Amino acid sequence: MTPAQLSRTVLHTVRRAVEDDELCVAVPERVKVRTPPRPGCGDYATNVALLLARGERGERGEGDALVIAEVLRRRLLRTPGIARVDIAAPGFLNITLDAGSHGELVRTVVSDGLRYGHGDSLAGVSVPLGASDEVRAALVAHVVRGLVAAAGGVVVPGHGPVVRPSPLSGRDLLTRLGPDAARWALLRPAGHDLPDLDPARLLSQREDNPLFRVRYAHARTRALMRNAGQLGLAPEPQPESGAAYDHPAEIDLLALLADHPRTIEAAARHRAPDRLARHLVAVADAFFRFQELLQDLFQDLSHDRLQPSRQSKPPAVHRARPALADATGAVLAGGLHLLGISAPDHL
C-alpha cells in the first residue's frame, strides 16, 4: 500500500463514518499521511483527527480529536493491509501495515518498472506553465511537462516556473559537463537557488557527488541482480509466510519507494523537479544502508555453494531482499528517466 493509497483509504474511512452517522464532521477533499519522524510510531501517521476536530471554527480541544481518532482507528483496523493503528496525543493516528502490504508494494514496483509512480493523481488538474528561451527555465519547463503527464494532469499556458537563470549557455554547459551532469546541475537545486556548475564536483565519482550516488546505487542494484542470477536465486517479494521486511534498513527503504508516486505528483503540481531529484538521493542513500544486508546474504549463499552438505532451498528472506533491490533499481531508473538523465547498468 502506497502513501497515496493509504490517504484514499483514510479519506474513505472518514466518509463512511460520516455516512453512518458515527461522526458529524465535514469530509475533507484530501487526507495527508507521512512517515513518522521517529521509529516505533508505525509506518505512517496522519493528523486527520485533529483537523476534523478543529473544523472551520478553530481549535476545539484535545478531547474531540481523541474521540474522532478512536472512531477512525476501529474502522481502519478492519481494512485489509493494515495491521495496527495506535493513537498518540493530541490525536495522531499511527498506522502500521501488515507484512503482506510491504511485499505487495515490492511486487507492484517490479511489475510497473520505469512507470511505477505514474498515474492519474492529477486527473482534471491544470498546471500553468510558460515558455522561456533561458536554458534553465526551458529545461525545468520541459521536465515539468513530463511530470504532469506522468501524474495524469494537463499543462496550460501560464507563467513560470520561476528559476534563477544559469550563468552559462546550454552549449557551454554541455561542453563542460555533458548532458547528464548538466541536467542534474540545473534541476536539483530549488528554483530560487543558484545552480552549482563546478565540473570538479559534478563529474567526480565519489560519495560527495549526489548524482554519482544515485547512478551508482542504480548500477549496484543491477549488479546485485546479476549476482542473484549467478547464485540461482529467483527474487520474490513475498514467497511464503515469514518473509516480512522487518529490518530498519528495509523499512526505511520501503517507505521511500512507497512515497515515489506522491513525490512525482508534488514535483508536477508545484513545478519543482528538484523535489524528485532530492527524493532519488534519499532513495540511493537508504539503499546503501540496505545493501549491507544483501552483501551478507550473498556471502552466506556463496559459502553454502562450496559446501554441498549445507546446500538447501534458500529461505524466504534470501529471495525477498533481492526483490527489494530490484524494486529500488526500478524507482531510481524511472526517476532519472523523468529528469532526462541516463541510468546505466554499469558505472
KEKE-3310 file (N, C-alpha, C; in steps of 0.2 Angstrom, whole numbers, plus 5000, padded with zeros to 4 digits):
npx = (5004:5004:5008:4999:4988:4985:4981:4969:4962:4961:4953:4942:4937:4934:4923:4914:4911:4905:4894:4888:4883:4892:4901:4901:4906:4914:4918:4934:4943:4955:4966:4981:4995:5010:5028:5032:5042:5050:5056:5047:5034:5024:5021:5016:5009:4995:4987:4973:4962:4964:4963:4949:4943:4945:4939:4930:4929:4940:4952:4946:4949:4958:4951:4940:4947:4953:4942:4937:4948:4948:4936:4940:4951:4946:4938:4948:4956:4949:4952:4959:4976:4981:4989:4989:4984:4988:4984:4990:4993:4991:4980:4984:4985:4994:4999:5002:5007:5003:5014:5011:5007:5019:5026:5018:5019:5033:5031:5022:5030:5041:5034:5028:5039:5049:5038:5032:5024:5018:5002:4985:4984:4983:4973:4961:4967:4974:4990:4998:5010:5024:5033:5051:5066:5078:5090:5090:5077:5069:5073:5068:5054:5052:5054:5045:5033:5034:5032:5020:5012:5015:5008:4995:4990:4986:4995:4994:4994:5004:5012:5030:5039:5047:5064:5081:5092:5104:5121:5129:5128:5118:5126:5139:5137:5135:5147:5156:5151:5143:5128:5121:5126:5124:5110:5107:5113:5106:5093:5092:5094:5083:5071:5074:5087:5104:5112:5125:5139:5151:5163:5172:5165:5153:5156:5164:5167:5163:5157:5153:5146:5131:5124:5132:5130:5117:5116:5126:5120:5109:5116:5122:5111:5108:5119:5118:5107:5112:5121:5113:5107:5117:5119:5108:5097:5080:5072:5059:5046:5037:5037:5033:5025:5032:5041:5043:5047:5057:5068:5076:5083:5077:5064:5065:5069:5058:5048:5052:5051:5038:5034:5036:5027:5019:5029:5032:5019:5019:5030:5026:5014:5019:5028:5041:5055:5066:5061:5059:5072:5079:5073:5077:5090:5089:5083:5093:5103:5097:5096:5110:5112:5104:5110:5120:5114:5111:5124:5129:5120:5123:5136:5134:5127:5136:5146:5139:5137:5149:5150:5143:5136:5129:5120:5104:5086:5085:5081:5065:5069:5080:5076:5067:5074:5083:5073:5068:5079:5079:5067:5071:5080:5072:5064:5074:5079:5068:5065:5076:5074:5063:5069:5077:5089:5102:5103:5114:5118:5130:5143)
npy = (4994:5010:5027:5036:5027:5024:5036:5038:5028:5031:5043:5038:5030:5040:5046:5036:5034:5046:5045:5034:5040:5041:5050:5067:5078:5089:5082:5081:5086:5080:5069:5068:5058:5054:5049:5044:5054:5048:5032:5017:5022:5017:5014:5024:5041:5051:5067:5068:5067:5077:5088:5087:5088:5101:5108:5121:5131:5134:5129:5115:5108:5095:5083:5080:5077:5066:5057:5057:5051:5038:5033:5032:5024:5011:5008:5008:4997:4987:4986:4978:4975:4983:4982:4987:5001:5015:5027:5043:5056:5074:5068:5060:5048:5033:5022:5005:4994:4978:4964:4958:4969:4976:4967:4967:4980:4979:4970:4977:4988:4982:4975:4987:4993:5006:5014:5015:5024:5033:5039:5044:5054:5068:5070:5080:5091:5107:5113:5128:5134:5142:5148:5149:5156:5155:5144:5136:5139:5134:5121:5116:5118:5109:5097:5097:5097:5083:5077:5081:5075:5062:5061:5062:5075:5091:5102:5120:5136:5148:5157:5155:5140:5150:5153:5154:5161:5151:5154:5150:5146:5135:5127:5129:5123:5109:5107:5108:5099:5089:5080:5073:5077:5091:5093:5088:5097:5109:5105:5099:5109:5120:5131:5144:5144:5147:5137:5125:5124:5118:5108:5099:5095:5090:5080:5071:5055:5051:5049:5061:5067:5069:5065:5055:5046:5042:5037:5027:5019:5014:5006:4997:4990:4983:4975:4968:4960:4953:4945:4938:4930:4922:4915:4907:4912:4916:4931:4936:4944:4941:4926:4917:4914:4923:4930:4943:4960:4967:4973:4988:4995:4990:4994:5008:5010:5005:5014:5025:5021:5018:5031:5037:5039:5049:5059:5062:5067:5079:5085:5088:5096:5107:5112:5108:5100:5098:5092:5079:5075:5077:5067:5055:5055:5052:5040:5033:5034:5027:5015:5011:5009:4998:4989:4982:4972:4963:4960:4952:4942:4936:4932:4922:4913:4910:4904:4892:4886:4881:4871:4857:4849:4857:4863:4869:4873:4891:4902:4911:4925:4926:4927:4938:4950:4952:4955:4967:4975:4975:4982:4994:4998:5000:5011:5021:5021:5025:5037:5045:5044:5052:5064:5065:5060:5048:5031:5020:5003:4998:5006)
npz = (5000:4995:5000:4994:4991:5004:5009:5002:5007:5021:5019:5013:5024:5034:5026:5026:5040:5042:5034:5041:5052:5063:5064:5065:5055:5043:5028:5022:5007:5004:5012:5021:5023:5032:5034:5050:5061:5070:5074:5078:5078:5070:5052:5045:5048:5052:5054:5053:5062:5071:5062:5058:5071:5073:5063:5055:5064:5072:5085:5095:5105:5114:5117:5108:5097:5100:5102:5089:5083:5089:5083:5070:5071:5075:5063:5053:5057:5052:5039:5025:5024:5034:5049:5062:5072:5081:5093:5096:5107:5103:5095:5084:5072:5071:5059:5056:5043:5037:5034:5022:5014:5012:5004:4993:4989:4984:4974:4965:4961:4955:4944:4938:4934:4925:4925:4937:4949:4940:4936:4939:4948:4946:4938:4929:4934:4930:4926:4926:4914:4908:4893:4889:4884:4891:4897:4909:4914:4903:4902:4915:4913:4902:4909:4919:4911:4907:4920:4924:4914:4918:4930:4926:4924:4916:4905:4905:4896:4904:4917:4922:4926:4939:4940:4945:4933:4923:4924:4913:4895:4886:4877:4882:4895:4891:4885:4896:4906:4900:4895:4905:4918:4917:4916:4929:4937:4934:4938:4951:4961:4971:4963:4967:4970:4966:4953:4956:4946:4945:4937:4944:4955:4950:4941:4948:4954:4967:4984:4989:4978:4974:4962:4957:4967:4966:4953:4954:4964:4957:4947:4956:4960:4949:4947:4959:4956:4945:4952:4960:4950:4946:4957:4957:4962:4963:4964:4975:4981:4991:4995:5004:5020:5033:5027:5030:5028:5039:5045:5051:5040:5029:5031:5031:5017:5010:5014:5007:4994:4993:4994:4981:4971:4976:4977:4963:4960:4968:4963:4950:4952:4959:4951:4952:4949:4957:4969:4965:4962:4974:4981:4975:4978:4992:4991:4986:4996:5006:5001:5000:5014:5016:5007:5014:5020:5010:5005:5015:5014:5002:5003:5013:5005:4994:5002:5006:4994:4991:5000:4998:5007:5015:5007:5003:5000:4997:5011:5014:5015:5008:4995:4996:4999:4988:4979:4984:4981:4967:4965:4970:4961:4950:4953:4955:4941:4934:4940:4936:4923:4921:4924:4913:4913:4911:4916:4919:4918:4922:4930)
capx = (5000:5007:5005:4993:4983:4983:4977:4962:4959:4959:4948:4936:4935:4931:4917:4909:4910:4900:4888:4884:4881:4896:4905:4897:4911:4914:4923:4939:4944:4961:4970:4988:4999:5018:5032:5033:5048:5053:5055:5042:5027:5021:5024:5013:5005:4991:4983:4966:4958:4965:4960:4942:4940:4946:4934:4930:4928:4946:4953:4940:4951:4961:4946:4936:4951:4954:4936:4937:4954:4946:4931:4943:4955:4942:4936:4954:4958:4945:4954:4965:4983:4983:4989:4989:4983:4988:4983:4995:4990:4984:4975:4988:4984:5000:4997:5007:5004:5005:5019:5009:5007:5026:5028:5014:5022:5038:5029:5020:5036:5045:5029:5027:5046:5050:5032:5030:5023:5014:4995:4980:4983:4982:4967:4957:4971:4978:4996:5001:5017:5026:5039:5057:5072:5083:5092:5087:5069:5067:5074:5063:5048:5052:5054:5038:5028:5034:5030:5012:5009:5015:5003:4989:4987:4986:4998:4990:4998:5004:5019:5034:5042:5052:5070:5087:5095:5110:5126:5132:5124:5117:5132:5144:5135:5136:5154:5159:5148:5140:5121:5118:5128:5121:5103:5106:5115:5100:5087:5092:5093:5077:5071:5077:5094:5109:5115:5132:5141:5158:5164:5175:5160:5148:5159:5168:5164:5164:5151:5151:5143:5124:5122:5135:5127:5111:5118:5130:5115:5106:5121:5123:5105:5108:5125:5116:5103:5116:5124:5107:5106:5123:5118:5102:5092:5075:5069:5052:5045:5033:5037:5029:5024:5038:5046:5042:5053:5056:5074:5075:5085:5072:5058:5066:5069:5051:5044:5054:5049:5031:5032:5038:5021:5017:5034:5031:5014:5021:5035:5022:5009:5022:5033:5048:5059:5071:5059:5061:5080:5081:5070:5081:5096:5086:5082:5100:5107:5094:5098:5117:5112:5101:5115:5125:5111:5112:5131:5130:5116:5126:5142:5132:5125:5142:5149:5135:5138:5156:5149:5137:5132:5125:5115:5096:5082:5086:5075:5061:5072:5085:5073:5064:5079:5085:5067:5068:5084:5076:5062:5074:5083:5066:5062:5080:5079:5062:5065:5081:5071:5059:5073:5080:5096:5103:5104:5117:5118:5137:5146)
capy = (5000:5017:5033:5039:5023:5024:5043:5037:5023:5035:5048:5034:5029:5046:5047:5031:5036:5052:5042:5030:5045:5039:5056:5073:5082:5090:5077:5085:5084:5076:5067:5068:5054:5055:5044:5047:5057:5044:5025:5014:5025:5014:5015:5031:5044:5056:5071:5070:5068:5084:5093:5086:5091:5109:5111:5128:5135:5134:5123:5114:5104:5088:5078:5079:5074:5059:5053:5055:5046:5031:5030:5030:5018:5005:5006:5006:4990:4982:4987:4973:4978:4987:4978:4990:5008:5017:5034:5047:5063:5075:5065:5057:5041:5030:5016:5000:4990:4971:4961:4957:4976:4978:4963:4969:4986:4977:4967:4982:4992:4977:4974:4993:4995:5013:5018:5015:5031:5036:5038:5049:5058:5075:5070:5085:5097:5110:5116:5133:5133:5147:5146:5153:5155:5154:5137:5133:5139:5130:5114:5115:5118:5103:5091:5098:5094:5076:5075:5082:5070:5056:5061:5062:5081:5094:5109:5125:5142:5152:5160:5151:5141:5155:5150:5159:5158:5149:5159:5148:5144:5127:5124:5129:5118:5103:5106:5107:5094:5083:5081:5071:5082:5097:5092:5087:5104:5114:5103:5098:5115:5123:5136:5151:5144:5147:5130:5124:5121:5116:5101:5095:5092:5087:5074:5067:5048:5050:5049:5068:5069:5066:5062:5049:5041:5040:5032:5021:5015:5010:5001:4992:4986:4979:4971:4963:4956:4948:4941:4933:4925:4918:4910:4903:4915:4920:4936:4935:4949:4938:4919:4912:4917:4923:4933:4950:4965:4970:4976:4995:4997:4988:4998:5015:5010:5003:5020:5030:5018:5019:5038:5039:5041:5056:5064:5064:5072:5085:5089:5091:5101:5113:5113:5108:5094:5097:5088:5072:5074:5075:5061:5050:5055:5049:5033:5030:5033:5022:5008:5009:5006:4991:4985:4978:4966:4959:4958:4947:4936:4933:4929:4916:4908:4908:4899:4886:4883:4877:4865:4853:4846:4863:4866:4868:4879:4897:4904:4917:4932:4926:4929:4944:4955:4954:4958:4974:4978:4976:4987:5001:5000:5002:5018:5025:5022:5028:5044:5048:5045:5058:5070:5065:5058:5041:5026:5014:4997:4998:5013)
capz = (5000:4995:5004:4991:4993:5011:5010:5000:5012:5027:5017:5013:5031:5036:5023:5028:5047:5042:5031:5046:5057:5068:5065:5062:5053:5036:5025:5018:5000:5004:5018:5021:5028:5031:5038:5057:5062:5075:5074:5083:5078:5064:5045:5043:5053:5050:5059:5051:5068:5074:5058:5059:5077:5073:5058:5052:5070:5076:5089:5099:5111:5113:5118:5102:5092:5103:5101:5082:5081:5091:5078:5064:5072:5075:5057:5049:5059:5048:5032:5023:5023:5040:5054:5068:5072:5088:5094:5100:5109:5105:5091:5079:5071:5069:5056:5054:5038:5038:5030:5015:5011:5010:4999:4988:4986:4980:4968:4961:4959:4950:4939:4934:4931:4925:4925:4944:4951:4935:4937:4937:4954:4944:4933:4930:4936:4925:4929:4921:4913:4902:4889:4890:4880:4895:4897:4915:4914:4897:4904:4920:4910:4898:4913:4922:4906:4908:4926:4924:4910:4922:4935:4923:4923:4909:4906:4901:4896:4910:4919:4926:4933:4941:4942:4944:4927:4923:4921:4907:4890:4885:4874:4887:4900:4888:4884:4902:4910:4897:4896:4912:4924:4915:4918:4936:4940:4933:4940:4958:4966:4971:4958:4969:4972:4960:4952:4956:4939:4946:4935:4949:4960:4947:4937:4952:4955:4974:4988:4990:4972:4974:4955:4956:4972:4963:4947:4957:4968:4952:4945:4961:4960:4943:4949:4963:4952:4941:4957:4962:4945:4946:4963:4956:4967:4960:4968:4976:4987:4996:4993:5009:5026:5037:5023:5031:5028:5046:5047:5050:5034:5024:5032:5028:5010:5008:5015:5001:4987:4993:4993:4975:4967:4979:4975:4956:4959:4971:4959:4945:4955:4961:4945:4955:4948:4962:4974:4963:4962:4981:4983:4972:4983:4998:4990:4985:5002:5010:4998:5003:5021:5015:5003:5018:5022:5004:5004:5020:5012:4996:5006:5015:4999:4991:5006:5006:4987:4992:5005:4996:5013:5018:5002:5004:4997:5001:5015:5010:5016:5003:4989:4997:4999:4981:4975:4986:4977:4960:4965:4971:4954:4945:4956:4953:4934:4932:4942:4932:4916:4921:4923:4907:4914:4910:4922:4916:4922:4924:4931)
cpx = (5004:5004:4999:4987:4980:4979:4970:4959:4956:4953:4941:4933:4931:4924:4912:4907:4904:4893:4884:4883:4886:4900:4900:4903:4911:4920:4928:4940:4950:4963:4977:4991:5006:5021:5033:5040:5053:5051:5050:5035:5023:5024:5022:5009:5001:4987:4976:4961:4958:4962:4952:4939:4941:4941:4935:4930:4934:4947:4948:4942:4953:4955:4942:4940:4952:4948:4936:4942:4952:4941:4935:4948:4952:4940:4943:4957:4955:4947:4960:4971:4985:4983:4988:4988:4983:4987:4988:4993:4994:4978:4978:4986:4991:4998:5002:5003:5006:5010:5017:5009:5014:5028:5024:5017:5028:5036:5026:5025:5039:5040:5029:5034:5046:5044:5029:5029:5019:5007:4991:4979:4981:4977:4963:4961:4975:4984:4998:5008:5019:5032:5045:5062:5078:5084:5089:5080:5066:5067:5069:5056:5047:5051:5047:5033:5028:5031:5022:5009:5009:5010:4996:4986:4988:4990:4994:4995:4998:5011:5023:5035:5047:5059:5076:5091:5102:5115:5130:5126:5123:5123:5138:5143:5137:5143:5158:5157:5145:5132:5118:5119:5125:5114:5103:5108:5110:5094:5087:5091:5086:5077:5075:5084:5098:5112:5122:5134:5148:5159:5168:5171:5155:5150:5163:5164:5166:5158:5149:5147:5136:5122:5125:5132:5121:5112:5121:5125:5111:5110:5122:5117:5106:5114:5122:5111:5106:5119:5119:5106:5111:5122:5112:5097:5087:5072:5062:5050:5041:5032:5033:5029:5031:5043:5045:5048:5052:5063:5073:5078:5080:5066:5059:5066:5062:5047:5046:5051:5041:5029:5034:5033:5019:5022:5033:5025:5016:5026:5031:5018:5013:5028:5040:5051:5064:5068:5060:5068:5082:5078:5074:5088:5094:5086:5089:5104:5103:5096:5105:5117:5109:5106:5119:5121:5111:5119:5132:5126:5120:5133:5140:5130:5131:5145:5145:5136:5145:5156:5143:5133:5127:5120:5108:5093:5083:5080:5071:5065:5077:5082:5069:5068:5081:5079:5066:5073:5082:5071:5065:5077:5078:5065:5068:5080:5074:5062:5070:5078:5067:5063:5077:5088:5097:5104:5107:5118:5125:5140:5153)
cpy = (5006:5022:5036:5034:5023:5031:5042:5033:5027:5040:5044:5032:5034:5047:5042:5032:5041:5049:5038:5034:5043:5046:5062:5078:5083:5085:5081:5082:5079:5074:5066:5062:5055:5049:5047:5049:5052:5036:5022:5017:5023:5016:5022:5034:5050:5060:5073:5071:5075:5089:5093:5089:5099:5112:5118:5133:5136:5128:5122:5109:5097:5082:5076:5075:5067:5054:5052:5050:5039:5028:5028:5024:5011:5003:5005:4999:4985:4982:4982:4977:4982:4983:4981:4998:5010:5025:5038:5054:5068:5072:5062:5050:5038:5023:5012:4995:4983:4969:4960:4964:4977:4973:4965:4975:4984:4974:4972:4986:4988:4976:4981:4995:5003:5017:5018:5022:5035:5034:5043:5054:5066:5075:5076:5092:5100:5114:5121:5133:5138:5144:5151:5151:5154:5147:5134:5133:5134:5123:5112:5114:5111:5097:5091:5095:5086:5074:5076:5077:5063:5055:5062:5069:5084:5101:5114:5131:5146:5155:5154:5145:5146:5152:5155:5156:5156:5154:5157:5146:5137:5124:5124:5123:5111:5102:5104:5101:5088:5083:5079:5075:5089:5098:5092:5094:5109:5112:5102:5103:5117:5129:5143:5150:5144:5140:5130:5120:5119:5109:5097:5092:5087:5080:5070:5060:5047:5051:5056:5071:5066:5063:5055:5044:5038:5035:5026:5016:5011:5005:4996:4987:4981:4974:4965:4958:4951:4943:4936:4928:4920:4913:4906:4905:4918:4924:4935:4939:4946:4930:4915:4916:4917:4927:4941:4954:4969:4973:4984:4998:4996:4993:5005:5015:5009:5010:5025:5027:5019:5027:5041:5042:5048:5061:5066:5069:5078:5089:5092:5097:5107:5115:5114:5101:5093:5092:5080:5071:5073:5069:5055:5049:5051:5042:5029:5029:5028:5015:5006:5006:4999:4986:4980:4972:4961:4956:4952:4941:4933:4930:4922:4911:4906:4903:4892:4882:4879:4871:4861:4851:4851:4866:4864:4874:4885:4899:4910:4923:4932:4928:4936:4950:4957:4957:4966:4978:4980:4981:4994:5003:5003:5010:5023:5027:5026:5036:5048:5049:5051:5064:5071:5063:5050:5037:5020:5009:4995:5005:5012)
cpz = (5000:4999:5001:4992:5000:5013:5008:5004:5018:5025:5016:5019:5034:5033:5025:5035:5047:5039:5036:5052:5064:5070:5062:5061:5046:5033:5021:5011:5000:5011:5017:5026:5027:5035:5044:5057:5066:5074:5079:5083:5072:5057:5043:5048:5049:5055:5057:5056:5071:5069:5058:5065:5077:5068:5056:5058:5074:5081:5094:5105:5110:5113:5112:5097:5094:5101:5093:5080:5083:5086:5072:5065:5072:5067:5052:5051:5055:5040:5030:5022:5029:5046:5061:5067:5079:5088:5098:5101:5105:5100:5085:5078:5068:5066:5054:5049:5039:5033:5023:5011:5008:5004:4993:4985:4982:4974:4963:4958:4953:4943:4934:4931:4931:4925:4932:4946:4946:4937:4935:4943:4952:4939:4934:4932:4931:4928:4924:4920:4907:4898:4890:4886:4884:4897:4903:4915:4908:4899:4910:4917:4906:4903:4917:4917:4907:4914:4927:4920:4914:4927:4933:4923:4916:4910:4902:4901:4902:4911:4923:4923:4934:4944:4941:4938:4928:4920:4915:4901:4890:4882:4878:4893:4897:4887:4891:4906:4906:4899:4903:4918:4923:4918:4926:4939:4939:4937:4948:4962:4966:4966:4960:4971:4965:4959:4953:4950:4939:4943:4940:4954:4956:4943:4941:4954:4962:4978:4989:4984:4972:4967:4955:4961:4969:4957:4949:4960:4963:4949:4950:4961:4955:4944:4954:4960:4948:4946:4959:4957:4945:4952:4962:4960:4963:4965:4969:4982:4993:4995:4997:5015:5030:5033:5024:5031:5035:5049:5046:5043:5028:5025:5029:5021:5007:5008:5009:4995:4987:4992:4986:4971:4969:4977:4968:4956:4962:4966:4953:4947:4956:4956:4948:4954:4953:4968:4972:4963:4969:4984:4981:4976:4989:4997:4989:4992:5007:5007:5000:5010:5020:5012:5008:5020:5016:5003:5009:5017:5006:4998:5009:5010:4996:4995:5006:4999:4987:4996:5003:5002:5016:5013:5004:5001:5001:5005:5011:5010:5010:4996:4990:4996:4992:4977:4977:4982:4970:4960:4966:4964:4949:4947:4954:4945:4932:4934:4938:4925:4916:4921:4917:4907:4914:4916:4919:4921:4925:4925:4934)
residu = (MET:THR:PRO:ALA:GLN:LEU:SER:ARG:THR:VAL:LEU:HIS:THR:VAL:ARG:ARG:ALA:VAL:GLU:ASP:ASP:GLU:LEU:CYS:VAL:ALA:VAL:PRO:GLU:ARG:VAL:LYS:VAL:ARG:THR:PRO:PRO:ARG:PRO:GLY:CYS:GLY:ASP:TYR:ALA:THR:ASN:VAL:ALA:LEU:LEU:LEU:ALA:ARG:GLY:GLU:ARG:GLY:GLU:ARG:GLY:GLU:GLY:ASP:ALA:LEU:VAL:ILE:ALA:GLU:VAL:LEU:ARG:ARG:ARG:LEU:LEU:ARG:THR:PRO:GLY:ILE:ALA:ARG:VAL:ASP:ILE:ALA:ALA:PRO:GLY:PHE:LEU:ASN:ILE:THR:LEU:ASP:ALA:GLY:SER:HIS:GLY:GLU:LEU:VAL:ARG:THR:VAL:VAL:SER:ASP:GLY:LEU:ARG:TYR:GLY:HIS:GLY:ASP:SER:LEU:ALA:GLY:VAL:SER:VAL:PRO:LEU:GLY:ALA:SER:ASP:GLU:VAL:ARG:ALA:ALA:LEU:VAL:ALA:HIS:VAL:VAL:ARG:GLY:LEU:VAL:ALA:ALA:ALA:GLY:GLY:VAL:VAL:VAL:PRO:GLY:HIS:GLY:PRO:VAL:VAL:ARG:PRO:SER:PRO:LEU:SER:GLY:ARG:ASP:LEU:LEU:THR:ARG:LEU:GLY:PRO:ASP:ALA:ALA:ARG:TRP:ALA:LEU:LEU:ARG:PRO:ALA:GLY:HIS:ASP:LEU:PRO:ASP:LEU:ASP:PRO:ALA:ARG:LEU:LEU:SER:GLN:ARG:GLU:ASP:ASN:PRO:LEU:PHE:ARG:VAL:ARG:TYR:ALA:HIS:ALA:ARG:THR:ARG:ALA:LEU:MET:ARG:ASN:ALA:GLY:GLN:LEU:GLY:LEU:ALA:PRO:GLU:PRO:GLN:PRO:GLU:SER:GLY:ALA:ALA:TYR:ASP:HIS:PRO:ALA:GLU:ILE:ASP:LEU:LEU:ALA:LEU:LEU:ALA:ASP:HIS:PRO:ARG:THR:ILE:GLU:ALA:ALA:ALA:ARG:HIS:ARG:ALA:PRO:ASP:ARG:LEU:ALA:ARG:HIS:LEU:VAL:ALA:VAL:ALA:ASP:ALA:PHE:PHE:ARG:PHE:GLN:GLU:LEU:LEU:GLN:ASP:LEU:PHE:GLN:ASP:LEU:SER:HIS:ASP:ARG:LEU:GLN:PRO:SER:ARG:GLN:SER:LYS:PRO:PRO:ALA:VAL:HIS:ARG:ALA:ARG:PRO:ALA:LEU:ALA:ASP:ALA:THR:GLY:ALA:VAL:LEU:ALA:GLY:GLY:LEU:HIS:LEU:LEU:GLY:ILE:SER:ALA:PRO:ASP:HIS:LEU)
# end
